[in-house]
Amino acid sequence: MSEATKILFFVLSFWSIAAFSQNVQNPVYIIRNAETGPDSRNLSDEGRLRATNCLPTFFGHDSSHDIGLIISCSNSSQSPACQTSIQTAEPLALSLDLTVDTSCQAVDSQNCVKSKILAFSSSSKRSILVVWDATYFDNLLREFSLRNLPQDQPDSIFTLRNGIFVSQTSQNCPQVDNGTGIDPKPDVIPSLTGDQSTFTTPLNILPTTEFAPPPSITLFPNLYYTTTVIVPDPATPTPSAILLRLSKKRQSIKVRRDPLRDSKFEPKHKSEPIMSVVKWWISVLLAVLACTQIARGIATGTDVTAAVQFPDLYEASVLELQAGLDAGHFTSVDLVKAYFTRIDEVNLKGPALRAVLEVNPSALAQAAALDKERKKTGKRSLLHGIPILLKDNIATIASEGLNTTAGSFSLLESVVPEDAGVVKRLRKAGAIILGKANLSEFAHFRGNLASGWSGRGGQATNAYFVNADPCGSSSGSGIAASIGLAAVTLGSETDGSITCPSSNNNLAGIKPTVGLTSRAGVVPISQHQDTVGPMTRSLTDAAIVLSVIAGKDPNDNFTLAQPRVVPDFTKALNKNALKGKRIGVPRHAFLNDSISGNDPFVNVVFEQALATIRSLGATVVDPADLPSADEIINSNNETIVLDIDFKIELNAYYEALLQNPSGVRNLADLIAFNDANPELEEPKGFTSQNILIESEATTGRNATFFQSLAFDVELGATRGIDAALKAHNLDALVLPAPGFTTVPAVPLGFYPDNVTIQSAGPQTVYPAPGVPIGLSFFGTAFSEFDLIGFGFAYEQKTQTRLARKAFPAAIPKTQLKDIVGKA
């Protein structure tokens, strides 16, 4: 909205409010969104523009509209109307840094809305805004004992009680530029027909009237007024105009009632002037002045979009991106272009982080289709139109134009039979596949190689210190998420491959229980340990992604053993989740630096984290050791299981390919391919294939395999995590993410500037100044809901991620403002 437009709106609206509620200190603004699409399932374009451009500007920039309470119907409701209501409220809440209260149910039998407002009014002088949808508007009127509101006049503004203003739509905003432009002085003013008389004044003059003091109030059920933007219809060309809608019946109805006792209106018809001559002329003068200001604004080319606050893509959350997409501030096409440009800035240029192997040539087309769908029928989920980067061991159909290679040239241009199970879920939710992230080749199951290196991608490096170790194997996913090369990313883990790069890259990562997310279509290591999970900048985003990708998949039998109902993990996001909980510290072995290999500084910040956990209301049980701790450290059973599984499952993966130009069809072929192509797969410092060779030497799942597998379960669960939880009556365990830990990881701190830098590979170092450190909460199988809550409480309390950014050259400069509106 231009400054001139705001001047007009403030002059007219504030004057009318002064007339309506002269002695009211805490007015109540009740706004109902009536601008849904034809199916009432989503905001119309005009409704979205008004809710996101006008309301935040109007209510957010004046002390007399100091909003203190925003209420909408419960976001747990499945009603599309409720979701539309929340869409109306969210932009205003975001602009004022408020939370939308969605605790009241749509069918409000307990007077929830009324009680909340009365309680707020009794203790605050701030204004109140109630946002509700048309479907439940009768309920809202009943709560306030409001009567005689004509609901067939959807763009009316009424004052029904001293200090209570009701608009049946967000059209109490005067005008919104939707890109077609608005002419405040059209040469021809379209006439209004039917019950509405023609009114040829080219600007809305908002009439006022005097009200008798309570208990008398004057209503104008047949006089309604609004500023209406007539948007040209391609099918029926009509000049844009600002009109005053005025009914032929200009009589007021005098109503006398006791607002505390009498629930009925007794109308007494009485003809009286709508407004005094003096006020009428004052309004005309003000309107002319405002018209002049608007004309000047248009003449100088005032840009409405200049006032839009785009989210910073370095930190932008899924919810922030959705708010902007819903508001029409930018499109998914804009997002994809922005992320493509950001990747180009730092991936192979500048710091050459090598986080991304390739971008999706179909991403822009996907984005355009999803933008169109959002406009027509609304979004499918919170991931609708959100670009997501996948680790390059997660399969996508070749016809899309992306490879799935696990970082190996042996799989370049191979054709997979179908999308991976998690990709199917992402597509169904409306996510955009942005591209594929670099990784430790074959998920770090090739040889004694540095984390983050692959033949195709080269050495990926951390964005927090030049050439620092990003950890792996989901290295590229971690780097990309850390600096906003994608909205969210997916990684996979067999042993630390989500947790470790989340820790090293200042992220929230979730390594799900094996079987919570499908591994179908993922280049495998072991069906007994592989899992796929989100790597994001916040646990909120991670919970949103996990809620989409979790669930049963007939192509992965392990998922059939998961709980019958997969929870909505976003409901675990509770700042008080740690209050009253018992969190154990398995100190023995795991906090021994000589065993874990951690720098001593890790334990320093970990002790600080324990103090924070206590401050959040938890009881820290320290120590709460795993009975099997020493055996876990010394056991070789995991290696036996992984070596045997890898050969069997990788051979099956190669065999299932519809096409593979390299000719590799099994593990033996892969070893030979690497040796035959040293310039691609065995450059200096990266020649090792010892794990591949060790796996190829295995002879199948024999008695030793099954004994080792059983012993793994016994050490890790029965006499490990589960035993410690039971012995100490714990809700979860906690450890620093570096070392021997698992899900979920949240930011804990950063290495100090004086830390001793050590080599981590031919081209990488670790630890290093400023490199992040994570904290892990972990527990029994399928306890993700509780663990997410604990991690979220800690994350919100500490806000550690925001304490330090990547080194300057690693931060992409491109933002949405550089993309939106550009060719």
C-alpha positions, 0 to 999 in steps of 0.5 A, spaced: 500 500 500 502 506 498 503 512 503 498 516 499 493 510 500 495 510 507 493 517 508 486 516 505 485 510 509 487 513 516 483 520 515 477 516 513 477 510 518 480 514 524 475 519 523 469 514 523 472 511 529 472 517 533 465 518 531 463 511 533 467 510 539 468 517 542 469 514 550 472 507 548 479 505 550 479 498 548 475 497 541 474 490 539 475 489 531 472 483 529 474 482 522 471 476 518 474 474 511 469 473 506 473 473 500 474 466 499 474 462 492 468 459 489 469 453 493 470 457 500 476 453 501 482 458 500 482 466 500 481 469 493 486 473 490 483 479 493 482 477 500 489 474 500 492 481 498 488 485 503 489 480 509 497 480 507 498 487 504 493 492 508 491 489 515 498 489 517 500 496 514 494 499 517 494 495 524 501 495 525 503 502 524 499 506 529 498 506 537 491 506 537 491 500 533 495 496 538 493 489 537 493 485 543 489 479 541 488 475 535 483 469 535 482 464 530 478 457 530 483 451 532 488 449 527 486 442 529 480 443 525 479 439 518 475 445 516 477 448 510 474 454 513 478 454 519 484 454 515 482 460 511 481 464 517 488 462 520 491 464 513 487 471 514 490 472 521 497 469 520 500 475 516 498 480 521 500 476 527 507 475 523 508 483 522 506 484 529 510 479 532 504 476 535 501 468 536 495 467 533 490 464 538 487 458 535 485 454 541 478 455 541 474 450 537 470 452 530 463 450 534 464 454 540 459 451 545 464 453 551 464 461 549 471 460 548 472 467 544 468 471 548 471 469 555 478 470 552 476 477 549 473 479 556 479 476 560 484 480 555 479 487 556 479 487 563 487 487 564 489 491 558 488 497 554 490 494 547 486 493 541 483 486 540 482 483 533 478 477 532 479 473 525 473 468 524 471 465 518 464 466 515 462 459 516 462 460 524 460 468 523 453 466 527 457 463 532 461 469 533 455 474 533 452 470 538 458 470 543 457 478 543 450 478 543 450 482 536 444 482 532 441 485 525 447 484 522 446 483 514 450 477 512 448 478 505 452 485 504 459 481 505 463 488 504 460 492 509 463 495 516 458 496 522 458 498 529 454 494 533 456 496 540 459 502 543 467 500 541 465 494 537 466 494 530 464 489 525 467 488 518 464 482 514 470 482 510 478 484 510 475 490 505 475 495 511 482 496 507 481 501 502 485 498 496 490 493 494 494 494 488 494 487 485 498 489 479 493 491 475 493 498 477 488 502 480 485 509 478 482 513 483 479 518 478 476 514 472 473 518 467 467 513 467 464 511 474 461 504 473 453 505 475 450 500 481 444 497 479 438 494 483 437 496 490 443 500 490 443 507 487 448 510 482 453 514 486 458 518 481 463 521 486 469 518 484 472 517 491 469 513 497 466 518 503 465 514 509 459 517 512 459 518 520 453 519 524 452 521 532 450 516 537 446 517 543 449 515 549 448 507 551 444 504 552 441 507 546 445 505 539 443 507 532 444 502 527 444 503 519 442 496 517 440 499 510 446 504 509 453 500 508 459 503 505 466 501 503 471 502 498 471 497 493 476 496 488 473 493 481 478 489 478 478 489 470 475 482 468 479 479 462 472 477 460 468 483 461 473 489 461 471 494 466 475 500 468 478 500 475 474 504 480 473 506 487 466 506 488 461 508 494 456 503 495 450 506 498 443 503 499 436 507 496 433 506 503 437 512 507 433 511 514 436 509 520 433 505 526 433 507 533 434 502 538 433 502 545 436 496 549 439 494 556 445 491 553 446 487 560 439 485 560 435 485 554 437 480 548 432 483 543 432 489 539 425 494 539 426 498 532 423 505 532 423 507 525 425 515 524 427 519 518 433 523 520 439 526 516 445 521 515 450 527 517 450 534 518 452 539 513 458 541 516 461 534 517 459 532 510 463 538 507 469 536 511 469 529 509 469 532 502 475 536 503 478 531 506 477 526 500 479 531 495 486 532 499 487 524 499 485 524 492 491 529 491 495 525 495 494 519 491 495 522 484 501 524 486 503 517 489 501 514 482 505 520 478 511 518 482 511 511 481 510 509 488 511 501 488 507 497 493 511 491 493 517 496 496 513 495 503 514 488 503 518 485 508 521 478 504 524 473 509 531 472 509 533 466 505 539 465 510 534 463 515 527 463 512 523 458 515 517 453 512 512 457 515 515 464 513 515 462 506 508 459 506 506 466 509 509 470 503 507 465 498 500 465 501 500 473 501 502 473 494 509 477 495 512 472 491 511 465 488 514 458 488 518 460 481 521 466 485 523 461 490 526 456 485 530 462 482 532 465 488 535 458 490 538 457 484 542 463 484 544 462 491 547 455 489 551 458 483 554 464 488 557 459 492 557 452 490 563 452 485 564 459 485 567 463 491 568 459 497 567 453 492 563 449 498 561 443 493 554 442 497 550 441 491 551 436 485 546 438 480 539 442 480 533 440 477 531 442 470 524 441 471 524 445 478 521 451 475 516 447 471 514 444 478 514 450 481 509 454 476 504 448 476 504 448 484 503 456 484 497 455 479 494 450 483 495 454 490 491 459 486 486 455 484 485 450 490 489 452 495 496 449 498 496 441 499 500 442 505 505 446 509 510 443 504 506 446 498 511 449 493 517 449 498 524 447 494 527 441 498 534 438 496 535 431 496 541 427 498 544 424 492 542 417 494 535 418 494 532 416 487 528 420 483 525 418 476 530 420 470 525 423 466 525 429 471 532 430 469 536 429 475 541 423 476 541 418 482 548 416 483 550 416 491 556 421 488 559 415 484 560 416 476 558 408 476 551 410 477 551 417 472 545 417 467 542 410 470 535 410 470 531 408 477 525 404 476 521 409 480 521 415 485 524 413 492 518 412 497 520 419 501 520 422 494 513 420 493 510 423 499 514 429 498 511 430 491 504 428 494 505 434 499 506 439 493 514 439 495 519 441 489 525 437 488 530 442 487 536 438 486 541 433 489 546 434 494 553 432 495 555 426 500 560 422 502 560 417 496 556 411 497 554 414 504 561 413 507 561 406 505 567 406 500 573 406 504 578 410 508 576 417 505 574 424 508 567 426 510 564 430 504 568 427 498 565 424 492 568 422 485 562 426 482 562 432 487 569 433 490 570 435 497 565 439 500 567 443 505 563 447 511 561 454 511 563 456 518 570 456 517 574 455 510 575 448 508 572 445 515 570 438 515 562 438 514 562 431 517 558 426 513 555 422 510 549 427 508 555 433 508 552 437 502 545 437 505 548 439 511 552 445 508 546 447 503 541 447 509 546 451 513 546 457 509 539 457 505 541 454 499 534 450 499 528 451 504 529 444 507 534 438 506 533 430 506 539 426 509 540 419 510 543 415 516 546 408 517 551 411 523 551 418 524 550 421 517 544 425 519 546 427 526 554 429 525 553 433 519 547 437 523 552 438 528 557 440 524 553 445 520 549 448 526 542 445 524 536 441 527 537 434 524 532 428 526 535 421 525 528 417 525 527 410 528 529 405 523 522 403 519 519 410 521 521 413 514 521 409 507 528 407 505 525 404 498 529 407 492 535 409 497 542 407 495 543 402 501 548 400 506 543 396 511 536 395 511 537 394 519 540 401 520 539 405 514 534 411 515 532 417 512 530 424 515 530 432 515 536 436 516 533 443 517 535 450 520 529 449 526 526 443 529 519 446 527 521 445 519 524 438 521 517 436 524 514 439 518 518 435 514 518 428 518 510 429 518 510 428 511 515 423 510 514 418 515 509 412 514 508 405 511 510 403 505 509 397 502 516 397 498 519 397 505 517 392 510 520 395 516 515 401 515 510 396 516 512 395 524 511 402 525 506 404 530 499 404 527 498 412 527 504 416 525 503 423 529 503 430 527 510 431 529 509 439 529 504 438 535 510 436 539 513 443 539 512 445 546 517 450 549 515 447 556 516 440 554 522 439 558 518 441 565 517 435 569 521 430 565 527 426 567 533 426 562 539 422 563 547 423 562 550 416 560 557 419 562 561 413 562 565 412 556 561 417 551 564 423 555 571 420 555 575 424 550 580 419 549 574 414 546 570 419 543 575 423 540 572 430 542 576 436 543 575 438 551 571 444 549 565 440 547 564 437 554 565 445 557 559 447 553 555 440 554 555 442 562 552 449 560 547 445 556 545 441 562 544 447 566 539 450 561 536 443 561 535 444 569 532 451 568 527 448 563 524 444 569 527 437 567 531 433 572 538 431 570 540 424 572 547 424 572 550 419 571 545 414 567 550 410 564 548 404 559 550 398 562 553 395 555 557 402 554 564 398 554 561 393 550 559 397 545 565 401 544 569 394 543 564 391 539 565 389 532 558 386 530 556 392 527 561 392 521 560 384 520 552 386 519 554 392 515 559 389 510 554 383 509 548 387 508 551 392 503 553 387 498 547 383 498 543 390 497 547 394 493 547 388 488 540 388 488 539 396 487 544 395 481 540 389 478 533 393 479 536 399 475 532 400 468 539 402 465 546 404 467 550 406 462 557 405 466 555 397 465 556 396 473 551 391 475 554 389 482 559 390 487 565 387 484 563 391 477 564 397 482 570 396 484 573 394 478 570 401 475 573 405 480 580 402 478 579 403 471 577 410 472 582 413 477 581 420 474 574 420 476 574 415 482 581 415 485 584 422 485 590 423 489 588 422 497 582 419 495 584 412 492 581 407 498 576 402 497 577 398 503 570 397 505 568 395 498 573 390 498 571 388 505 564 387 503 565 384 497 569 378 500 563 376 505 559 370 503 552 372 505 547 372 511 550 366 515 550 364 522 555 369 524 551 375 521 545 373 525 549 372 531 552 379 530 545 382 529 542 380 535 548 382 539 547 389 536 540 389 538 542 387 545 547 392 546 544 398 543 537 397 546 536 391 551 542 392 555 543 399 552 538 405 551 532 401 554 536 399 560 538 406 562 531 409 561 528 403 565 533 403 571 533 411 572 525 412 570 528 416 564 524 420 559 530 421 554 538 421 554 542 427 552 549 427 549 553 432 545 552 430 538 559 429 536 561 422 538 557 416 539 550 419 539 543 420 535 537 423 534 535 429 534 541 434 534 540 441 535 545 447 535 549 447 542 555 452 541 561 453 536 568 452 537 572 458 540 577 462 536 583 459 539 581 451 538 587 447 536 586 446 528 587 439 526 587 435 519 581 431 517 583 429 510 587 431 505 583 438 504 579 439 510 580 440 518 577 439 524 576 442 529 576 449 527 574 456 530 567 457 529 565 450 527 558 448 530 557 443 535 550 440 536 546 437 542 543 430 541 537 427 545 535 420 544 531 415 547 527 408 545 524 406 538 519 411 536 520 416 541 521 421 536 515 425 538 517 426 545 525 427 543 522 433 538 519 436 544 525 436 548 529 439 543 525 444 541 524 447 548 532 447 548 532 450 541 527 456 543 531 457 550 538 458 547 537 460 540 544 458 539 543 457 531 543 465 531 549 466 535 554 466 529 553 466 522 557 462 516 564 466 514 562 472 509 564 469 503 560 463 504 553 467 505 550 468 498 547 475 497 541 473 493 535 475 496 527 474 494 527 482 493 533 481 487 528 476 484 521 478 485 518 482 479 525 481 475 524 478 468 
